[in-house]
Amino acid sequence: MSWIFDLVQTYNFDALGIGATPYVSRDFWAEFSEASGVFCIGEVLDTDLHYLATYQGPLESIINYALYDALHGSFQQGKPMTDIQDYYYDAIVT
């Protein structure tokens, strides 16, 4: 997988953003991320926190769309701020 390291070095990337992450195996992303030598963040368009968490590890980070829903609801739709608290509670307990 030296090609990704070569690409990062050639263009002096300091991080990689990866769209459509779930369409490639997690094993590939783990190898890809390590070989790249830079921070890799994946995009998994889903709001199920437990599903999203399965990509944390193969990649250094993922975009947290589940948290976005809680924040958007509280700040833009007038839902209670406790929805944000519930998001974190659900993440820990379940």
Backbone torsions as a table, in degrees:
resi	resn	phi	psi	omega
1	MET	NA	30.8	-178.8
2	SER	-68.7	-18.5	-178.0
3	TRP	-60.2	-38.1	-178.2
4	ILE	-72.1	-37.8	176.3
5	PHE	-62.3	-43.8	178.7
6	ASP	-61.4	-41.6	179.7
7	LEU	-64.2	-45.1	178.5
8	VAL	-60.2	-43.4	-179.2
9	GLN	-69.5	-41.0	-178.5
10	THR	-61.3	-42.6	-175.7
11	TYR	-102.6	5.5	175.5
12	ASN	56.8	42.0	176.7
13	PHE	-70.4	144.1	174.0
14	ASP	-109.1	-4.3	176.9
15	ALA	-165.3	162.3	177.2
16	LEU	-130.0	130.7	173.1
17	GLY	-102.1	128.2	-172.4
18	ILE	-118.0	110.0	175.9
19	GLY	-84.0	161.4	177.5
20	ALA	55.9	35.6	-176.2
21	THR	-53.3	-42.7	-174.5
22	PRO	-68.0	-8.8	-177.1
23	TYR	-86.0	2.2	177.3
24	VAL	-129.6	147.5	-174.4
25	SER	-63.6	149.0	177.9
26	ARG	-62.4	-34.6	177.9
27	ASP	-60.1	-41.4	177.4
28	PHE	-61.6	-45.2	-176.9
29	TRP	-64.2	-35.9	178.1
30	ALA	-62.6	-45.8	179.5
31	GLU	-67.7	-43.3	179.5
32	PHE	-59.3	-49.2	-177.6
33	SER	-61.2	-45.0	179.8
34	GLU	-65.6	-42.4	-178.0
35	ALA	-67.9	-30.6	-176.9
36	SER	-67.0	-34.4	-179.8
37	GLY	77.5	9.2	178.4
38	VAL	-131.5	169.4	178.1
39	PHE	-64.9	131.7	178.6
40	CYS	-122.2	126.1	176.5
41	ILE	-118.3	132.0	-177.7
42	GLY	-105.4	154.8	176.3
43	GLU	-111.2	114.8	177.4
44	VAL	-121.5	102.7	-173.9
45	LEU	-78.1	84.5	-178.9
46	ASP	-155.9	152.9	179.4
47	THR	-109.8	5.2	176.6
48	ASP	-83.7	107.6	-174.8
49	LEU	-58.3	-38.6	-177.7
50	HIS	-69.7	-35.0	174.6
51	TYR	-67.8	-44.7	178.5
52	LEU	-57.3	-40.2	-176.4
53	ALA	-62.7	-22.5	180.0
54	THR	-68.7	-14.7	177.9
55	TYR	-94.8	-11.1	176.5
56	GLN	-79.6	114.2	-172.6
57	GLY	129.6	-64.4	172.6
58	PRO	-59.7	-33.8	173.7
59	LEU	-119.8	156.5	-179.8
60	GLU	-66.7	-31.1	-175.7
61	SER	-157.2	162.1	172.5
62	ILE	-137.7	159.5	175.8
63	ILE	-75.5	130.0	-173.5
64	ASN	-92.4	81.1	179.5
65	TYR	-67.3	-27.5	178.2
66	ALA	-63.3	-42.2	177.4
67	LEU	-67.2	-37.0	178.2
68	TYR	-54.6	-44.4	-179.5
69	ASP	-60.0	-43.3	179.6
70	ALA	-65.4	-43.8	179.9
71	LEU	-65.8	-44.8	-179.7
72	HIS	-62.0	-43.2	179.3
73	GLY	-60.7	-43.8	-177.7
74	SER	-73.3	-42.1	-173.5
75	PHE	-92.3	-23.8	-176.7
76	GLN	-112.5	-25.4	-175.2
77	GLN	-112.5	3.2	176.6
78	GLY	73.8	16.0	176.6
79	LYS	-74.0	160.4	-176.2
80	PRO	-64.3	146.0	178.3
81	MET	-63.5	-20.9	178.9
82	THR	-65.2	-16.0	175.1
83	ASP	-61.8	-33.9	177.8
84	ILE	-69.1	-44.4	176.3
85	GLN	-59.9	-44.3	179.7
86	ASP	-61.2	-36.8	177.5
87	TYR	-57.0	-48.8	-179.7
88	TYR	-69.0	-38.4	179.0
89	TYR	-62.7	-46.7	178.4
90	ASP	-60.7	-35.8	-179.3
91	ALA	-65.8	-35.3	-177.0
92	ILE	-83.6	-43.0	-171.5
93	VAL	-79.6	-39.3	-174.5
94	THR	-97.8	NA	NA
